[in-house]
């Protein structure tokens, strides 16, 4: 391919095991130091610095300075979406790293995909929103319906702010463990933030796992179900 985006360079950046581990570790939306990412990648400080420089130059990472420290995070939600899609391809192709233990089950149930909800709960929420016509699908494009605006506002989400932001309000993200779609974009992030604000759920420190509280389990089960009965 002589014209168009240079997918080969991006693929090469992600394809290196050390860099891939760094990017995957940042899928929970956190910003980490070079030392933390070096430990995750299993490389020394000098090697990690080289990898981070390449990821910054390739536009996959962003860096923030706070005092004497430098923190690295994914450059944008699109990077997270690409990594999530690659996870699905790898799963389908049988290229799976086995990490036994209870976290695997929790990751499949509910996890952070950059800044929105993924896993069984994320897919369930997306299905409920589409079935209730709170979001509309048209040839792969997703948007908030007039009915949805009212429901989301009632749930405590500022729809005007979402529309005014540069980030798309709605995007579809293919869930690697469920092989179905969950909701990304500004609305996906706002919904997850609202679950945290209500203390219906919380992040497990150091992981992408999202755990629901007893209150949250009941609240999430009832969330937007009234529209399905109309």
One Martini backbone bead per residue (centre of mass of N, CA, C, O) as a GRO file, in nm:
protein
  230
    1UNK     BB    1   0.090   0.040   0.028
    2UNK     BB    2   0.133   0.384  -0.088
    3UNK     BB    3  -0.135   0.485   0.041
    4UNK     BB    4  -0.209   0.625   0.328
    5UNK     BB    5  -0.198   0.492   0.611
    6UNK     BB    6   0.063   0.376   0.835
    7UNK     BB    7   0.014   0.060   0.953
    8UNK     BB    8   0.298  -0.068   0.984
    9UNK     BB    9   0.415   0.102   1.214
   10UNK     BB   10   0.193   0.056   1.420
   11UNK     BB   11   0.212  -0.254   1.423
   12UNK     BB   12   0.510  -0.263   1.516
   13UNK     BB   13   0.470  -0.120   1.787
   14UNK     BB   14   0.258  -0.325   1.905
   15UNK     BB   15   0.412  -0.609   1.836
   16UNK     BB   16   0.588  -0.566   2.061
   17UNK     BB   17   0.595  -0.712   2.362
   18UNK     BB   18   0.675  -0.473   2.542
   19UNK     BB   19   0.485  -0.260   2.419
   20UNK     BB   20   0.226  -0.425   2.448
   21UNK     BB   21   0.231  -0.437   2.760
   22UNK     BB   22   0.216  -0.135   2.805
   23UNK     BB   23  -0.052  -0.079   2.659
   24UNK     BB   24  -0.227  -0.280   2.818
   25UNK     BB   25  -0.178  -0.149   3.102
   26UNK     BB   26  -0.328   0.133   2.992
   27UNK     BB   27  -0.640   0.036   2.958
   28UNK     BB   28  -0.744   0.179   3.243
   29UNK     BB   29  -0.648   0.503   3.210
   30UNK     BB   30  -0.384   0.529   3.324
   31UNK     BB   31  -0.088   0.679   3.464
   32UNK     BB   32   0.258   0.596   3.414
   33UNK     BB   33   0.565   0.516   3.473
   34UNK     BB   34   0.853   0.395   3.350
   35UNK     BB   35   0.903   0.190   3.578
   36UNK     BB   36   0.626   0.049   3.569
   37UNK     BB   37   0.647  -0.031   3.264
   38UNK     BB   38   0.906  -0.196   3.284
   39UNK     BB   39   0.792  -0.416   3.469
   40UNK     BB   40   0.564  -0.504   3.277
   41UNK     BB   41   0.776  -0.570   3.033
   42UNK     BB   42   1.061  -0.684   3.139
   43UNK     BB   43   1.260  -0.430   3.153
   44UNK     BB   44   1.480  -0.197   3.143
   45UNK     BB   45   1.513   0.139   3.163
   46UNK     BB   46   1.651   0.189   2.888
   47UNK     BB   47   1.458   0.019   2.716
   48UNK     BB   48   1.199   0.163   2.798
   49UNK     BB   49   1.272   0.442   2.688
   50UNK     BB   50   1.282   0.354   2.394
   51UNK     BB   51   0.990   0.258   2.372
   52UNK     BB   52   0.851   0.523   2.461
   53UNK     BB   53   0.964   0.699   2.234
   54UNK     BB   54   0.823   0.543   2.005
   55UNK     BB   55   0.529   0.577   2.107
   56UNK     BB   56   0.531   0.884   2.099
   57UNK     BB   57   0.616   0.920   1.800
   58UNK     BB   58   0.357   0.731   1.705
   59UNK     BB   59   0.093   0.833   1.885
   60UNK     BB   60   0.018   0.624   2.138
   61UNK     BB   61   0.141   0.832   2.337
   62UNK     BB   62   0.135   1.025   2.639
   63UNK     BB   63   0.291   1.303   2.823
   64UNK     BB   64   0.331   1.389   3.173
   65UNK     BB   65   0.417   1.649   3.397
   66UNK     BB   66   0.506   1.607   3.761
   67UNK     BB   67   0.745   1.759   3.835
   68UNK     BB   68   0.982   1.497   3.822
   69UNK     BB   69   0.756   1.347   3.676
   70UNK     BB   70   0.658   1.091   3.440
   71UNK     BB   71   0.360   1.032   3.248
   72UNK     BB   72   0.188   0.756   3.094
   73UNK     BB   73  -0.045   0.741   2.817
   74UNK     BB   74  -0.287   0.713   2.621
   75UNK     BB   75  -0.359   0.923   2.364
   76UNK     BB   76  -0.641   0.767   2.302
   77UNK     BB   77  -0.929   0.594   2.244
   78UNK     BB   78  -0.839   0.467   1.970
   79UNK     BB   79  -0.613   0.294   2.086
   80UNK     BB   80  -0.791   0.117   2.265
   81UNK     BB   81  -0.969   0.008   2.038
   82UNK     BB   82  -0.742  -0.134   1.882
   83UNK     BB   83  -0.653  -0.326   2.109
   84UNK     BB   84  -0.925  -0.464   2.154
   85UNK     BB   85  -0.942  -0.575   1.864
   86UNK     BB   86  -0.680  -0.745   1.882
   87UNK     BB   87  -0.780  -0.930   2.107
   88UNK     BB   88  -1.001  -1.059   1.935
   89UNK     BB   89  -0.822  -1.174   1.714
   90UNK     BB   90  -0.642  -1.346   1.903
   91UNK     BB   91  -0.869  -1.516   2.019
   92UNK     BB   92  -0.970  -1.632   1.744
   93UNK     BB   93  -0.665  -1.747   1.673
   94UNK     BB   94  -0.543  -1.862   1.963
   95UNK     BB   95  -0.382  -1.608   2.090
   96UNK     BB   96  -0.317  -1.702   2.420
   97UNK     BB   97  -0.277  -1.584   2.746
   98UNK     BB   98  -0.233  -1.755   3.037
   99UNK     BB   99  -0.423  -1.644   3.342
  100UNK     BB  100  -0.483  -1.771   3.612
  101UNK     BB  101  -0.774  -1.703   3.792
  102UNK     BB  102  -1.015  -1.481   3.912
  103UNK     BB  103  -0.957  -1.239   3.719
  104UNK     BB  104  -1.062  -1.351   3.456
  105UNK     BB  105  -1.362  -1.354   3.530
  106UNK     BB  106  -1.376  -1.050   3.596
  107UNK     BB  107  -1.289  -0.946   3.318
  108UNK     BB  108  -1.535  -1.067   3.168
  109UNK     BB  109  -1.755  -0.916   3.325
  110UNK     BB  110  -1.573  -0.644   3.425
  111UNK     BB  111  -1.423  -0.357   3.258
  112UNK     BB  112  -1.178  -0.146   3.150
  113UNK     BB  113  -1.186   0.055   2.840
  114UNK     BB  114  -1.006   0.300   2.938
  115UNK     BB  115  -1.332   0.470   2.997
  116UNK     BB  116  -1.511   0.208   2.965
  117UNK     BB  117  -1.742  -0.045   2.953
  118UNK     BB  118  -1.671  -0.394   2.977
  119UNK     BB  119  -1.791  -0.686   2.896
  120UNK     BB  120  -2.075  -0.821   2.998
  121UNK     BB  121  -2.186  -0.548   3.103
  122UNK     BB  122  -2.130  -0.378   2.849
  123UNK     BB  123  -2.300  -0.549   2.652
  124UNK     BB  124  -2.564  -0.532   2.808
  125UNK     BB  125  -2.596  -0.225   2.793
  126UNK     BB  126  -2.598  -0.195   2.486
  127UNK     BB  127  -2.847  -0.376   2.436
  128UNK     BB  128  -3.043  -0.201   2.607
  129UNK     BB  129  -3.012   0.068   2.448
  130UNK     BB  130  -3.107  -0.044   2.172
  131UNK     BB  131  -3.378  -0.176   2.255
  132UNK     BB  132  -3.476   0.115   2.385
  133UNK     BB  133  -3.384   0.352   2.187
  134UNK     BB  134  -3.140   0.540   2.303
  135UNK     BB  135  -2.989   0.418   2.064
  136UNK     BB  136  -2.867   0.436   1.729
  137UNK     BB  137  -2.850   0.233   1.428
  138UNK     BB  138  -2.653   0.318   1.118
  139UNK     BB  139  -2.435   0.164   0.946
  140UNK     BB  140  -2.245   0.167   1.224
  141UNK     BB  141  -2.389   0.409   1.342
  142UNK     BB  142  -2.398   0.601   1.648
  143UNK     BB  143  -2.673   0.745   1.847
  144UNK     BB  144  -2.860   0.974   2.015
  145UNK     BB  145  -3.167   0.990   2.117
  146UNK     BB  146  -3.430   1.162   2.234
  147UNK     BB  147  -3.494   0.949   2.446
  148UNK     BB  148  -3.205   0.927   2.555
  149UNK     BB  149  -3.161   1.209   2.660
  150UNK     BB  150  -3.368   1.188   2.890
  151UNK     BB  151  -3.247   0.937   3.036
  152UNK     BB  152  -2.957   1.048   3.083
  153UNK     BB  153  -3.033   1.300   3.237
  154UNK     BB  154  -3.179   1.142   3.469
  155UNK     BB  155  -2.894   0.995   3.541
  156UNK     BB  156  -2.670   1.252   3.524
  157UNK     BB  157  -2.618   1.348   3.223
  158UNK     BB  158  -2.446   1.578   3.012
  159UNK     BB  159  -2.543   1.628   2.693
  160UNK     BB  160  -2.436   1.906   2.611
  161UNK     BB  161  -2.139   1.841   2.671
  162UNK     BB  162  -2.111   1.608   2.474
  163UNK     BB  163  -2.182   1.775   2.214
  164UNK     BB  164  -1.945   1.996   2.263
  165UNK     BB  165  -1.745   1.798   2.226
  166UNK     BB  166  -1.494   1.656   2.027
  167UNK     BB  167  -1.586   1.400   2.110
  168UNK     BB  168  -1.756   1.141   2.047
  169UNK     BB  169  -2.043   1.031   2.194
  170UNK     BB  170  -2.043   0.771   1.996
  171UNK     BB  171  -1.917   0.429   2.010
  172UNK     BB  172  -1.794   0.132   1.879
  173UNK     BB  173  -1.683  -0.163   2.064
  174UNK     BB  174  -1.510  -0.450   2.045
  175UNK     BB  175  -1.538  -0.731   2.238
  176UNK     BB  176  -1.301  -0.971   2.310
  177UNK     BB  177  -1.472  -1.172   2.501
  178UNK     BB  178  -1.775  -1.145   2.355
  179UNK     BB  179  -1.792  -1.056   2.043
  180UNK     BB  180  -1.923  -0.779   2.109
  181UNK     BB  181  -2.072  -0.484   2.170
  182UNK     BB  182  -1.971  -0.170   2.305
  183UNK     BB  183  -1.964   0.142   2.465
  184UNK     BB  184  -1.828   0.438   2.360
  185UNK     BB  185  -1.718   0.734   2.420
  186UNK     BB  186  -1.861   0.984   2.596
  187UNK     BB  187  -2.098   0.811   2.702
  188UNK     BB  188  -1.942   0.569   2.808
  189UNK     BB  189  -1.778   0.736   3.013
  190UNK     BB  190  -2.018   0.867   3.167
  191UNK     BB  191  -2.148   0.605   3.268
  192UNK     BB  192  -1.909   0.504   3.434
  193UNK     BB  193  -1.878   0.751   3.615
  194UNK     BB  194  -2.163   0.724   3.739
  195UNK     BB  195  -2.119   0.451   3.876
  196UNK     BB  196  -1.898   0.564   4.063
  197UNK     BB  197  -2.057   0.800   4.196
  198UNK     BB  198  -2.283   0.590   4.312
  199UNK     BB  199  -2.133   0.326   4.408
  200UNK     BB  200  -2.178   0.068   4.213
  201UNK     BB  201  -1.867   0.097   4.146
  202UNK     BB  202  -1.518  -0.027   4.109
  203UNK     BB  203  -1.183  -0.024   4.100
  204UNK     BB  204  -0.920  -0.236   4.078
  205UNK     BB  205  -0.625  -0.205   4.182
  206UNK     BB  206  -0.403  -0.256   3.908
  207UNK     BB  207  -0.656  -0.295   3.722
  208UNK     BB  208  -0.948  -0.353   3.497
  209UNK     BB  209  -1.137  -0.413   3.715
  210UNK     BB  210  -1.494  -0.426   3.778
  211UNK     BB  211  -1.683  -0.372   4.071
  212UNK     BB  212  -1.983  -0.456   4.218
  213UNK     BB  213  -2.202  -0.364   4.429
  214UNK     BB  214  -2.485  -0.447   4.579
  215UNK     BB  215  -2.623  -0.187   4.487
  216UNK     BB  216  -2.523  -0.200   4.186
  217UNK     BB  217  -2.652  -0.464   4.097
  218UNK     BB  218  -2.943  -0.361   4.121
  219UNK     BB  219  -2.919  -0.097   3.958
  220UNK     BB  220  -2.816  -0.222   3.690
  221UNK     BB  221  -3.056  -0.417   3.643
  222UNK     BB  222  -3.263  -0.153   3.623
  223UNK     BB  223  -3.123   0.001   3.408
  224UNK     BB  224  -3.337   0.109   3.159
  225UNK     BB  225  -3.587  -0.101   3.174
  226UNK     BB  226  -3.842   0.079   3.130
  227UNK     BB  227  -3.810   0.110   2.812
  228UNK     BB  228  -3.880  -0.200   2.751
  229UNK     BB  229  -4.201  -0.157   2.845
  230UNK     BB  230  -4.315   0.059   2.621
   0.00000   0.00000   0.00000
